[in-house]
Amino acid sequence: MGLWTLDDIPWDRFDRDKVEPDVVRIVKAASLVEHNGAAYAHHLCRVFADDPEFQETARHWGEEEVQHGRALAKWAALADPGFDFETAFARFQEGFKADFDADRSRRGSRAGEMIARCIVEIGTSSYYTALREGVAEPVLQEICRHIAADELRHYRLFYKHLDRCLARERLGRLARLRVAIGRVAEADDDELAYAYYAANESARPYDRKRYSRAYARRAFRLYRPHHVERGVAMLLKAVGLTPNGWLGRTASRLAWGAMRYRARRLAKAAV
């Protein structure tokens, strides 16, 4: 397994008085997405069918992602004893469809797949850091500390394998940037929206826009400029651009401005 287990979490320090209902809702959704890591690991093993070294890495990564889901689900059940994780996860798997059996990356190359994986790890490491810093409940803080550290380590792992892929595949900076931007844009796809729906409001008909907004409105308020700045630097590094200097500063300001603009619009729409 990874560098920690569920037994390392101080569950006895759980403080119900510091639980925020909106945080419970997004943690429930995150538990489903994280627990689905085994399916993504299966897909990576098919894409890298002739690379046993990477397959072992992918399987181990998937196990750690599943553990993240289990930890978040256990916390969510403490915060909301009515939360039935197994039922919610089955609902999520039934409703969110992706071709995990495909043996070719939808990114067009193995290098592209590694860039997409890097982008995902950037997003999750930033998210769990923001969540840890934005909540007061001590057990959730500790879970997020462990998960954020894992996700940063996963980014470095996929970045290392990206270098291996680039040694064999010709993928210029512009093509790498296209993959990265495309994966960032997919943050608004069905996965998080359906996870939020499956974990919280499954009695209603599914509406992707509604539940995408519901998740984003609660998550975006946690971010601060330093979370975005760090994420932008990691993205630029993954696509082969210098993260320091004017490019990094400009990209960070634009990304933070875009996030705050969207957060304000989501808050206004909710009212």
C-alpha positions as CSV (number, residue, x, y, z in Angstrom):
1,M,0.0,0.0,0.0
2,G,1.2,3.6,0.5
3,L,3.0,5.5,3.2
4,W,0.0,5.6,5.5
5,T,-3.1,3.6,6.3
6,L,-6.5,4.3,7.7
7,D,-5.1,3.3,11.1
8,D,-2.8,6.3,11.1
9,I,-5.8,8.7,11.0
10,P,-6.8,10.0,14.5
11,W,-10.5,9.1,14.2
12,D,-11.1,9.7,17.9
13,R,-10.4,13.4,17.4
14,F,-13.5,13.9,15.1
15,D,-15.3,17.1,16.2
16,R,-18.9,17.2,14.9
17,D,-19.1,20.9,16.0
18,K,-16.6,21.8,13.3
19,V,-18.3,20.0,10.5
20,E,-19.7,22.2,7.6
21,P,-22.6,20.7,5.7
22,D,-21.3,22.0,2.3
23,V,-17.9,20.3,3.0
24,V,-19.6,17.0,3.8
25,R,-21.3,17.1,0.4
26,I,-18.1,17.6,-1.6
27,V,-16.2,15.1,0.5
28,K,-18.8,12.5,-0.3
29,A,-18.4,13.2,-4.0
30,A,-14.6,13.1,-3.7
31,S,-14.8,9.7,-2.0
32,L,-16.5,8.2,-5.0
33,V,-14.1,9.7,-7.6
34,E,-11.0,8.6,-5.6
35,H,-12.3,5.1,-4.9
36,N,-12.7,4.7,-8.7
37,G,-8.9,4.9,-9.1
38,A,-8.7,1.1,-9.7
39,A,-10.6,1.5,-12.9
40,Y,-8.1,4.2,-14.2
41,A,-5.2,2.0,-13.1
42,H,-6.7,-0.9,-15.2
43,H,-6.9,1.5,-18.2
44,L,-3.3,2.6,-17.8
45,C,-2.2,-1.0,-17.6
46,R,-3.9,-1.6,-21.0
47,V,-2.3,1.5,-22.6
48,F,1.1,0.4,-21.3
49,A,0.5,-3.3,-22.0
50,D,4.1,-4.0,-23.0
51,D,5.6,-2.0,-20.0
52,P,5.6,-4.2,-16.9
53,E,7.5,-1.6,-14.9
54,F,4.9,1.1,-15.5
55,Q,2.0,-1.4,-15.0
56,E,3.3,-2.1,-11.5
57,T,3.5,1.6,-10.8
58,A,-0.1,2.1,-12.1
59,R,-1.5,-0.7,-9.9
60,H,0.2,0.7,-6.8
61,W,-1.1,4.2,-7.7
62,G,-4.6,2.8,-8.1
63,E,-4.4,1.1,-4.7
64,E,-3.5,4.4,-3.1
65,E,-6.3,6.2,-4.8
66,V,-8.8,3.6,-3.5
67,Q,-7.4,4.2,0.0
68,H,-8.1,7.9,-0.4
69,G,-11.7,7.1,-1.2
70,R,-12.0,4.8,1.8
71,A,-10.6,7.4,4.2
72,L,-12.9,10.2,2.8
73,A,-15.9,7.8,2.9
74,K,-15.2,6.9,6.5
75,W,-15.0,10.6,7.5
76,A,-18.2,11.4,5.6
77,A,-20.0,8.6,7.4
78,L,-18.9,10.1,10.8
79,A,-20.2,13.5,9.6
80,D,-23.4,12.0,8.2
81,P,-24.3,8.6,9.6
82,G,-26.9,8.2,6.9
83,F,-24.3,8.2,4.1
84,D,-24.3,4.7,2.5
85,F,-21.0,4.7,0.6
86,E,-21.4,1.3,-1.1
87,T,-24.8,2.2,-2.5
88,A,-23.6,5.6,-3.6
89,F,-20.5,4.1,-5.3
90,A,-22.5,1.5,-7.1
91,R,-24.8,4.3,-8.3
92,F,-21.8,6.3,-9.5
93,Q,-20.3,3.4,-11.4
94,E,-23.7,2.7,-13.1
95,G,-24.2,6.3,-14.1
96,F,-20.7,7.5,-15.0
97,K,-19.6,5.6,-18.1
98,A,-16.0,5.7,-19.4
99,D,-14.2,3.1,-21.6
100,F,-11.7,1.8,-19.1
101,D,-11.0,-1.2,-21.3
102,A,-9.6,0.8,-24.2
103,D,-6.0,-0.1,-25.0
104,R,-5.2,3.2,-26.6
105,S,-5.0,6.6,-24.8
106,R,-7.6,9.1,-25.8
107,R,-4.8,11.7,-25.6
108,G,-3.2,10.2,-28.8
109,S,0.0,8.9,-27.3
110,R,1.5,7.6,-24.1
111,A,3.3,10.9,-23.5
112,G,-0.1,12.6,-23.8
113,E,-1.6,10.2,-21.3
114,M,1.2,11.0,-18.8
115,I,0.6,14.7,-19.3
116,A,-3.1,14.2,-18.6
117,R,-2.2,12.2,-15.5
118,C,0.1,15.0,-14.3
119,I,-2.8,17.5,-14.7
120,V,-5.1,15.4,-12.7
121,E,-2.5,15.1,-9.9
122,I,-2.0,18.9,-10.0
123,G,-5.7,19.4,-9.5
124,T,-6.1,16.9,-6.7
125,S,-3.0,18.0,-4.8
126,S,-4.1,21.6,-5.0
127,Y,-7.7,20.7,-4.0
128,Y,-6.8,18.7,-0.9
129,T,-4.3,21.3,0.2
130,A,-7.0,24.0,-0.2
131,L,-9.5,21.7,1.6
132,R,-7.1,21.1,4.5
133,E,-6.4,24.8,4.9
134,G,-10.1,25.8,4.5
135,V,-11.8,23.5,7.1
136,A,-11.6,23.4,10.9
137,E,-12.5,19.7,11.5
138,P,-9.2,18.1,12.7
139,V,-9.7,14.6,11.3
140,L,-10.5,15.9,7.8
141,Q,-7.5,18.1,8.0
142,E,-5.3,15.1,8.7
143,I,-6.8,13.0,5.9
144,C,-6.3,15.9,3.4
145,R,-2.7,16.3,4.6
146,H,-2.0,12.7,3.7
147,I,-3.9,12.7,0.4
148,A,-2.3,16.0,-0.8
149,A,1.1,14.6,-0.1
150,D,0.3,11.4,-2.0
151,E,-1.1,13.4,-5.0
152,L,2.1,15.5,-5.2
153,R,4.2,12.4,-5.1
154,H,2.0,10.9,-7.9
155,Y,2.6,14.0,-10.0
156,R,6.3,13.5,-9.7
157,L,5.9,9.8,-10.5
158,F,3.9,10.5,-13.7
159,Y,6.3,13.3,-14.6
160,K,9.2,10.8,-14.4
161,H,7.4,8.4,-16.7
162,L,6.5,11.3,-19.0
163,D,10.3,11.8,-19.6
164,R,10.6,8.1,-20.5
165,C,7.7,8.5,-23.0
166,L,9.2,11.7,-24.5
167,A,12.4,9.9,-25.2
168,R,10.5,7.6,-27.6
169,E,7.7,9.9,-28.9
170,R,7.9,13.2,-30.6
171,L,5.5,15.5,-28.8
172,G,6.3,19.2,-28.9
173,R,5.5,21.8,-26.3
174,L,2.5,23.1,-28.2
175,A,1.0,19.6,-28.5
176,R,1.7,19.0,-24.8
177,L,0.0,22.3,-23.9
178,R,-3.1,21.3,-25.9
179,V,-3.3,18.0,-24.0
180,A,-2.9,19.9,-20.7
181,I,-5.5,22.5,-21.5
182,G,-7.9,19.9,-22.8
183,R,-7.6,17.9,-19.5
184,V,-8.1,21.0,-17.4
185,A,-11.3,21.8,-19.4
186,E,-12.6,18.3,-18.6
187,A,-12.9,19.3,-15.0
188,D,-16.4,20.3,-16.0
189,D,-17.3,16.9,-17.4
190,D,-19.7,14.4,-16.0
191,E,-17.3,12.7,-13.5
192,L,-17.4,15.2,-10.6
193,A,-21.0,16.3,-11.4
194,Y,-22.3,12.7,-11.4
195,A,-20.3,11.9,-8.2
196,Y,-21.9,14.8,-6.5
197,Y,-25.3,13.7,-7.7
198,A,-24.7,10.0,-6.7
199,A,-23.5,10.9,-3.3
200,N,-26.0,13.6,-2.4
201,E,-29.2,14.0,-4.5
202,S,-29.9,10.8,-6.3
203,A,-33.6,11.0,-5.7
204,R,-33.9,13.7,-8.4
205,P,-33.2,13.3,-12.2
206,Y,-29.6,13.9,-13.1
207,D,-28.8,17.3,-14.6
208,R,-25.1,17.7,-15.4
209,K,-25.1,21.5,-15.4
210,R,-26.9,21.7,-12.1
211,Y,-24.6,19.3,-10.3
212,S,-21.4,20.5,-11.9
213,R,-22.3,24.0,-10.5
214,A,-23.3,22.6,-7.1
215,Y,-19.9,20.9,-6.7
216,A,-17.9,23.8,-8.1
217,R,-19.7,26.4,-6.0
218,R,-18.7,24.6,-2.8
219,A,-15.2,23.7,-3.9
220,F,-14.1,27.0,-5.5
221,R,-14.6,29.0,-2.3
222,L,-11.7,27.0,-0.7
223,Y,-9.0,28.2,-3.1
224,R,-6.6,31.0,-2.4
225,P,-4.0,32.6,-4.8
226,H,-1.1,30.4,-3.6
227,H,-3.0,27.2,-4.5
228,V,-3.5,28.4,-8.0
229,E,0.0,29.7,-8.4
230,R,1.5,26.4,-7.4
231,G,-0.8,24.5,-9.7
232,V,0.1,26.7,-12.7
233,A,3.8,26.2,-12.0
234,M,3.4,22.5,-12.0
235,L,1.3,22.6,-15.2
236,L,3.9,24.7,-17.0
237,K,6.7,22.3,-16.0
238,A,4.7,19.3,-17.3
239,V,4.4,20.8,-20.7
240,G,8.0,21.8,-20.9
241,L,7.7,25.5,-20.2
242,T,9.6,27.5,-17.6
243,P,7.3,27.9,-14.5
244,N,9.2,30.9,-13.1
245,G,9.4,34.4,-14.4
246,W,6.8,36.5,-16.3
247,L,5.1,33.5,-17.9
248,G,4.3,31.9,-14.6
249,R,3.3,35.1,-13.0
250,T,1.0,36.1,-15.9
251,A,-0.6,32.6,-16.1
252,S,-1.2,32.5,-12.4
253,R,-2.9,35.9,-12.4
254,L,-5.1,34.9,-15.3
255,A,-6.0,31.6,-13.7
256,W,-6.8,33.1,-10.3
257,G,-8.9,35.8,-12.0
258,A,-10.8,33.2,-14.0
259,M,-11.5,31.1,-10.9
260,R,-12.7,34.1,-8.9
261,Y,-14.9,35.3,-11.7
262,R,-16.5,31.9,-12.0
263,A,-16.9,31.6,-8.2
264,R,-18.7,34.9,-8.1
265,R,-21.0,33.8,-10.9
266,L,-21.8,30.5,-9.3
267,A,-22.6,32.2,-6.0
268,K,-24.8,34.7,-7.7
269,A,-26.6,31.9,-9.6
270,A,-27.2,30.1,-6.3
271,V,-28.9,33.1,-4.8
